[in-house]
Amino acid sequence: MPRPVTLFTGQWADLPLEEVCRLASEWGYDGLELACWGDHFDVRRALTDDAYLPSLRATLDRYGLQVWTVSCHLTSQAVCDHPIDERHRGILPDRIWGDGEPEGVRQRAAEEIKDTARAAARFGVDTVVGFTGSSIWHTVAMFPPVPPEMIERGFADFAERWNPILDVFDEVGVRYAHEVHPSEIAYDYWTTQRALDAIGHRPAFGLNFDPSHFVWQDLDPVGFLYDFRDRIYHVDCKESVKQFNGRNGRLGSHLPWGDPRRGWDFVSTGHGDVPWEACFRMLNSIGYDGPISVEWEDAGMDRLVGAPAALALVRELSRIEPPAASFDAAFSQTS
């Protein structure tokens, strides 16, 4: 069976889940990557209301949709972040924000991610996608000069906060797929390696591969797939484009998405800088057979136009399947 193609609902959380299901089904998606916000996947209700998950499943079944992953990007961001400020207030539910005291926010966020693992397991889902936050991302410019001990403390803080969370993931048989992304503890190649080292490479912690965040950092997404092939637990399909012209900078200049003065932006899938065919060939080579989830963030195209167009492209790329027989075997039969 070809890899299923799903729609990540995070950018659709302003719509009721029923409407998102209707749209995704009409377009031909196989399922959804359910966001834990809006009314799409309610962690608290999943654990306290016996009728909630059967009702959610019935809604999905009406539209012929499946779920392989749930995503907790917003709450998971607060687990390690420093500082905790009004940015987090804008993305966290009131029960996590509480009085806004930073350490209290972090601890409540950590407990919510544990509960997310439990809720996913109850729903029959074995992968949760999200972020980690970082206590040292604010030092990324390395000025004022950052002592090595400060960076060490950052990775130690990550391990101290996430190991107890991952213990719960192990208990319930669910994996965590961290999205390698600027502002996280693992945001590029070397920080990914260091983060895995910090937690002893435990299997509960893997990666969500989203190459859009690689290309604007000038990283090789194909090589990343190969080197971390045993940790690719989920794939998000999103495109990025670089627009460096002497004025537009790589860091975005504090400009909003879609502003033409930015040096990079997310664009409609297939019209940017991600080497998608090479990525799919490498996914074949490493044996990844999980879902490909379309994440729509193109500020310059209506999502009702872009989401079905993205699906069509992913379907086309998915035709790049491994050969039925190895090259060596095929060659030996003709020689």
C-alpha positions as a Python dict, from the first residue, in 0.01 Angstrom:
ca = {
    (1, 'M'): (0, 0, 0),
    (2, 'P'): (136, 345, -88),
    (3, 'R'): (213, 575, 202),
    (4, 'P'): (-102, 748, 326),
    (5, 'V'): (-127, 1122, 270),
    (6, 'T'): (-274, 1324, 555),
    (7, 'L'): (-362, 1687, 617),
    (8, 'F'): (-219, 1852, 927),
    (9, 'T'): (-508, 2036, 1090),
    (10, 'G'): (-307, 2295, 1283),
    (11, 'Q'): (-359, 2559, 1017),
    (12, 'W'): (-730, 2469, 1001),
    (13, 'A'): (-812, 2488, 1371),
    (14, 'D'): (-1037, 2790, 1315),
    (15, 'L'): (-1279, 2548, 1146),
    (16, 'P'): (-1481, 2279, 1326),
    (17, 'L'): (-1335, 1934, 1286),
    (18, 'E'): (-1645, 1818, 1096),
    (19, 'E'): (-1582, 2083, 828),
    (20, 'V'): (-1213, 1992, 801),
    (21, 'C'): (-1310, 1627, 762),
    (22, 'R'): (-1555, 1715, 486),
    (23, 'L'): (-1297, 1916, 294),
    (24, 'A'): (-1016, 1664, 334),
    (25, 'S'): (-1241, 1380, 225),
    (26, 'E'): (-1368, 1565, -83),
    (27, 'W'): (-1010, 1645, -185),
    (28, 'G'): (-905, 1281, -147),
    (29, 'Y'): (-684, 1280, 162),
    (30, 'D'): (-643, 946, 340),
    (31, 'G'): (-657, 1096, 687),
    (32, 'L'): (-568, 1377, 923),
    (33, 'E'): (-277, 1467, 1146),
    (34, 'L'): (-494, 1597, 1431),
    (35, 'A'): (-383, 1911, 1614),
    (36, 'C'): (-443, 1925, 1989),
    (37, 'W'): (-612, 2263, 1963),
    (38, 'G'): (-933, 2400, 1824),
    (39, 'D'): (-1189, 2121, 1859),
    (40, 'H'): (-974, 1872, 1669),
    (41, 'F'): (-824, 1660, 1950),
    (42, 'D'): (-906, 1742, 2311),
    (43, 'V'): (-655, 1569, 2538),
    (44, 'R'): (-850, 1635, 2856),
    (45, 'R'): (-1177, 1498, 2717),
    (46, 'A'): (-1000, 1197, 2569),
    (47, 'L'): (-898, 1097, 2923),
    (48, 'T'): (-1208, 1196, 3118),
    (49, 'D'): (-1509, 1154, 2885),
    (50, 'D'): (-1571, 794, 2779),
    (51, 'A'): (-1795, 908, 2494),
    (52, 'Y'): (-1544, 1149, 2339),
    (53, 'L'): (-1308, 918, 2147),
    (54, 'P'): (-1585, 695, 2005),
    (55, 'S'): (-1762, 1011, 1886),
    (56, 'L'): (-1440, 1141, 1730),
    (57, 'R'): (-1383, 811, 1557),
    (58, 'A'): (-1739, 810, 1426),
    (59, 'T'): (-1686, 1156, 1275),
    (60, 'L'): (-1371, 1042, 1098),
    (61, 'D'): (-1539, 722, 977),
    (62, 'R'): (-1823, 918, 820),
    (63, 'Y'): (-1570, 1077, 588),
    (64, 'G'): (-1350, 771, 536),
    (65, 'L'): (-1052, 926, 716),
    (66, 'Q'): (-790, 772, 941),
    (67, 'V'): (-550, 915, 1198),
    (68, 'W'): (-191, 800, 1243),
    (69, 'T'): (-61, 1095, 1447),
    (70, 'V'): (-172, 1371, 1680),
    (71, 'S'): (28, 1691, 1718),
    (72, 'C'): (98, 1899, 2027),
    (73, 'H'): (330, 2167, 1886),
    (74, 'L'): (183, 2454, 2087),
    (75, 'T'): (191, 2309, 2437),
    (76, 'S'): (517, 2119, 2388),
    (77, 'Q'): (691, 2445, 2298),
    (78, 'A'): (655, 2558, 2658),
    (79, 'V'): (822, 2254, 2817),
    (80, 'C'): (1179, 2390, 2790),
    (81, 'D'): (1137, 2744, 2664),
    (82, 'H'): (1309, 3048, 2809),
    (83, 'P'): (1182, 3310, 2836),
    (84, 'I'): (814, 3228, 2886),
    (85, 'D'): (625, 3541, 2785),
    (86, 'E'): (330, 3684, 2595),
    (87, 'R'): (411, 3470, 2290),
    (88, 'H'): (325, 3160, 2491),
    (89, 'R'): (18, 3325, 2638),
    (90, 'G'): (-109, 3353, 2282),
    (91, 'I'): (-77, 2981, 2205),
    (92, 'L'): (-145, 2802, 2533),
    (93, 'P'): (-481, 2706, 2683),
    (94, 'D'): (-572, 2883, 3005),
    (95, 'R'): (-519, 2570, 3215),
    (96, 'I'): (-155, 2553, 3101),
    (97, 'W'): (-84, 2925, 3121),
    (98, 'G'): (-239, 2962, 3467),
    (99, 'D'): (-90, 3269, 3636),
    (100, 'G'): (194, 3287, 3380),
    (101, 'E'): (472, 3213, 3631),
    (102, 'P'): (735, 3059, 3397),
    (103, 'E'): (831, 2745, 3585),
    (104, 'G'): (468, 2667, 3658),
    (105, 'V'): (389, 2700, 3288),
    (106, 'R'): (672, 2461, 3198),
    (107, 'Q'): (564, 2200, 3450),
    (108, 'R'): (199, 2213, 3348),
    (109, 'A'): (302, 2185, 2983),
    (110, 'A'): (511, 1878, 3063),
    (111, 'E'): (217, 1711, 3238),
    (112, 'E'): (-4, 1789, 2939),
    (113, 'I'): (240, 1617, 2701),
    (114, 'K'): (237, 1309, 2926),
    (115, 'D'): (-141, 1315, 2906),
    (116, 'T'): (-118, 1357, 2528),
    (117, 'A'): (71, 1028, 2510),
    (118, 'R'): (-197, 862, 2721),
    (119, 'A'): (-477, 1010, 2510),
    (120, 'A'): (-307, 904, 2185),
    (121, 'A'): (-271, 550, 2316),
    (122, 'R'): (-639, 537, 2408),
    (123, 'F'): (-722, 647, 2054),
    (124, 'G'): (-499, 381, 1899),
    (125, 'V'): (-239, 629, 1773),
    (126, 'D'): (128, 545, 1827),
    (127, 'T'): (302, 871, 1727),
    (128, 'V'): (277, 1221, 1873),
    (129, 'V'): (441, 1506, 1680),
    (130, 'G'): (556, 1826, 1844),
    (131, 'F'): (833, 2056, 1962),
    (132, 'T'): (1054, 2064, 2272),
    (133, 'G'): (1122, 2429, 2333),
    (134, 'S'): (1472, 2536, 2433),
    (135, 'S'): (1629, 2721, 2722),
    (136, 'I'): (1925, 2825, 2503),
    (137, 'W'): (1775, 2920, 2166),
    (138, 'H'): (1801, 3286, 2267),
    (139, 'T'): (2183, 3243, 2263),
    (140, 'V'): (2195, 3130, 1899),
    (141, 'A'): (2371, 3449, 1779),
    (142, 'M'): (2652, 3365, 2028),
    (143, 'F'): (2687, 3729, 2136),
    (144, 'P'): (2731, 3831, 2407),
    (145, 'P'): (2983, 3546, 2412),
    (146, 'V'): (2819, 3227, 2536),
    (147, 'P'): (3026, 3005, 2768),
    (148, 'P'): (3024, 2635, 2676),
    (149, 'E'): (2884, 2554, 3018),
    (150, 'M'): (2568, 2749, 2936),
    (151, 'I'): (2508, 2535, 2629),
    (152, 'E'): (2576, 2220, 2828),
    (153, 'R'): (2317, 2329, 3084),
    (154, 'G'): (2066, 2378, 2803),
    (155, 'F'): (2097, 2020, 2679),
    (156, 'A'): (2099, 1892, 3037),
    (157, 'D'): (1779, 2090, 3101),
    (158, 'F'): (1621, 1931, 2794),
    (159, 'A'): (1712, 1582, 2917),
    (160, 'E'): (1594, 1652, 3272),
    (161, 'R'): (1255, 1778, 3153),
    (162, 'W'): (1192, 1530, 2871),
    (163, 'N'): (1312, 1201, 3018),
    (164, 'P'): (1017, 1183, 3262),
    (165, 'I'): (782, 1264, 2973),
    (166, 'L'): (939, 992, 2760),
    (167, 'D'): (899, 746, 3047),
    (168, 'V'): (523, 788, 3006),
    (169, 'F'): (552, 746, 2628),
    (170, 'D'): (734, 418, 2691),
    (171, 'E'): (470, 306, 2941),
    (172, 'V'): (184, 350, 2694),
    (173, 'G'): (367, 240, 2378),
    (174, 'V'): (371, 574, 2197),
    (175, 'R'): (664, 749, 2027),
    (176, 'Y'): (745, 1121, 2025),
    (177, 'A'): (847, 1275, 1691),
    (178, 'H'): (1026, 1604, 1751),
    (179, 'E'): (1013, 1850, 1464),
    (180, 'V'): (1364, 1977, 1399),
    (181, 'H'): (1295, 2349, 1377),
    (182, 'P'): (1447, 2685, 1469),
    (183, 'S'): (1368, 2780, 1832),
    (184, 'E'): (1393, 2416, 1948),
    (185, 'I'): (1670, 2230, 2130),
    (186, 'A'): (1732, 2039, 1805),
    (187, 'Y'): (1708, 2281, 1512),
    (188, 'D'): (1975, 2159, 1269),
    (189, 'Y'): (2205, 1862, 1207),
    (190, 'W'): (2451, 1897, 1493),
    (191, 'T'): (2196, 2003, 1753),
    (192, 'T'): (1985, 1700, 1658),
    (193, 'Q'): (2282, 1474, 1721),
    (194, 'R'): (2354, 1647, 2051),
    (195, 'A'): (1992, 1626, 2167),
    (196, 'L'): (1981, 1252, 2096),
    (197, 'D'): (2306, 1210, 2286),
    (198, 'A'): (2160, 1402, 2581),
    (199, 'I'): (1879, 1148, 2626),
    (200, 'G'): (2087, 840, 2551),
    (201, 'H'): (1927, 782, 2209),
    (202, 'R'): (1623, 629, 2376),
    (203, 'P'): (1378, 493, 2117),
    (204, 'A'): (1079, 685, 2254),
    (205, 'F'): (1225, 1006, 2105),
    (206, 'G'): (1252, 1038, 1729),
    (207, 'L'): (1208, 1299, 1460),
    (208, 'N'): (942, 1460, 1249),
    (209, 'F'): (1108, 1535, 916),
    (210, 'D'): (1003, 1871, 770),
    (211, 'P'): (1261, 1975, 508),
    (212, 'S'): (1129, 2330, 472),
    (213, 'H'): (1322, 2421, 787),
    (214, 'F'): (1639, 2271, 643),
    (215, 'V'): (1662, 2442, 309),
    (216, 'W'): (1646, 2797, 442),
    (217, 'Q'): (1933, 2706, 676),
    (218, 'D'): (2127, 2564, 377),
    (219, 'L'): (2120, 2213, 521),
    (220, 'D'): (2092, 1896, 317),
    (221, 'P'): (1757, 1730, 392),
    (222, 'V'): (1844, 1415, 196),
    (223, 'G'): (2164, 1352, 389),
    (224, 'F'): (1977, 1421, 711),
    (225, 'L'): (1724, 1151, 625),
    (226, 'Y'): (2000, 898, 568),
    (227, 'D'): (2206, 980, 876),
    (228, 'F'): (1903, 979, 1108),
    (229, 'R'): (1719, 703, 921),
    (230, 'D'): (1639, 507, 1237),
    (231, 'R'): (1473, 813, 1393),
    (232, 'I'): (1236, 928, 1117),
    (233, 'Y'): (901, 866, 1285),
    (234, 'H'): (686, 1103, 1077),
    (235, 'V'): (710, 1330, 771),
    (236, 'D'): (551, 1671, 723),
    (237, 'C'): (541, 1794, 364),
    (238, 'K'): (593, 2169, 345),
    (239, 'E'): (781, 2380, 94),
    (240, 'S'): (1022, 2669, 149),
    (241, 'V'): (1179, 2920, -86),
    (242, 'K'): (1488, 3137, -44),
    (243, 'Q'): (1478, 3491, -183),
    (244, 'F'): (1821, 3633, -103),
    (245, 'N'): (1881, 3940, -319),
    (246, 'G'): (2117, 4156, -116),
    (247, 'R'): (1834, 4312, 87),
    (248, 'N'): (1625, 4016, 205),
    (249, 'G'): (1789, 3834, 493),
    (250, 'R'): (1785, 3473, 602),
    (251, 'L'): (1650, 3557, 948),
    (252, 'G'): (1333, 3722, 820),
    (253, 'S'): (1393, 4076, 951),
    (254, 'H'): (1099, 4054, 1196),
    (255, 'L'): (865, 4076, 898),
    (256, 'P'): (534, 3886, 877),
    (257, 'W'): (483, 3576, 663),
    (258, 'G'): (419, 3667, 301),
    (259, 'D'): (601, 4001, 316),
    (260, 'P'): (809, 4024, -5),
    (261, 'R'): (1098, 4178, 190),
    (262, 'R'): (1159, 3850, 375),
    (263, 'G'): (1457, 3644, 263),
    (264, 'W'): (1260, 3319, 282),
    (265, 'D'): (904, 3206, 314),
    (266, 'F'): (678, 2904, 291),
    (267, 'V'): (527, 2857, -54),
    (268, 'S'): (295, 2617, -228),
    (269, 'T'): (434, 2265, -235),
    (270, 'G'): (650, 2193, -538),
    (271, 'H'): (747, 2551, -626),
    (272, 'G'): (1033, 2607, -386),
    (273, 'D'): (1378, 2483, -292),
    (274, 'V'): (1309, 2146, -125),
    (275, 'P'): (1449, 1861, -343),
    (276, 'W'): (1132, 1660, -307),
    (277, 'E'): (1206, 1385, -557),
    (278, 'A'): (1541, 1316, -390),
    (279, 'C'): (1370, 1320, -50),
    (280, 'F'): (1112, 1065, -160),
    (281, 'R'): (1379, 843, -311),
    (282, 'M'): (1567, 854, 20),
    (283, 'L'): (1248, 780, 215),
    (284, 'N'): (1220, 470, -4),
    (285, 'S'): (1582, 379, 63),
    (286, 'I'): (1551, 401, 440),
    (287, 'G'): (1222, 210, 441),
    (288, 'Y'): (994, 484, 572),
    (289, 'D'): (635, 372, 514),
    (290, 'G'): (443, 607, 743),
    (291, 'P'): (219, 897, 648),
    (292, 'I'): (318, 1204, 450),
    (293, 'S'): (135, 1494, 611),
    (294, 'V'): (69, 1812, 417),
    (295, 'E'): (124, 2121, 633),
    (296, 'W'): (-20, 2428, 466),
    (297, 'E'): (153, 2759, 552),
    (298, 'D'): (163, 2949, 223),
    (299, 'A'): (58, 3305, 307),
    (300, 'G'): (32, 3389, -63),
    (301, 'M'): (-222, 3126, -168),
    (302, 'D'): (-573, 3049, -48),
    (303, 'R'): (-559, 2724, 149),
    (304, 'L'): (-874, 2597, -23),
    (305, 'V'): (-681, 2609, -350),
    (306, 'G'): (-343, 2507, -216),
    (307, 'A'): (-433, 2206, -3),
    (308, 'P'): (-579, 1998, -289),
    (309, 'A'): (-295, 2107, -519),
    (310, 'A'): (-43, 1993, -259),
    (311, 'L'): (-218, 1657, -234),
    (312, 'A'): (-192, 1608, -609),
    (313, 'L'): (182, 1674, -602),
    (314, 'V'): (242, 1438, -309),
    (315, 'R'): (44, 1167, -489),
    (316, 'E'): (269, 1214, -791),
    (317, 'L'): (585, 1199, -580),
    (318, 'S'): (454, 890, -406),
    (319, 'R'): (468, 709, -740),
    (320, 'I'): (846, 704, -695),
    (321, 'E'): (839, 357, -543),
    (322, 'P'): (1131, 122, -481),
    (323, 'P'): (1185, -133, -758),
    (324, 'A'): (1026, -473, -714),
    (325, 'A'): (1368, -637, -740),
    (326, 'S'): (1713, -507, -660),
    (327, 'F'): (1932, -380, -943),
    (328, 'D'): (2185, -657, -880),
    (329, 'A'): (1916, -926, -902),
    (330, 'A'): (1767, -781, -1219),
    (331, 'F'): (2111, -746, -1381),
    (332, 'S'): (2211, -1103, -1297),
    (333, 'Q'): (1898, -1235, -1472),
    (334, 'T'): (1991, -1064, -1798),
    (335, 'S'): (2362, -1145, -1803),
}
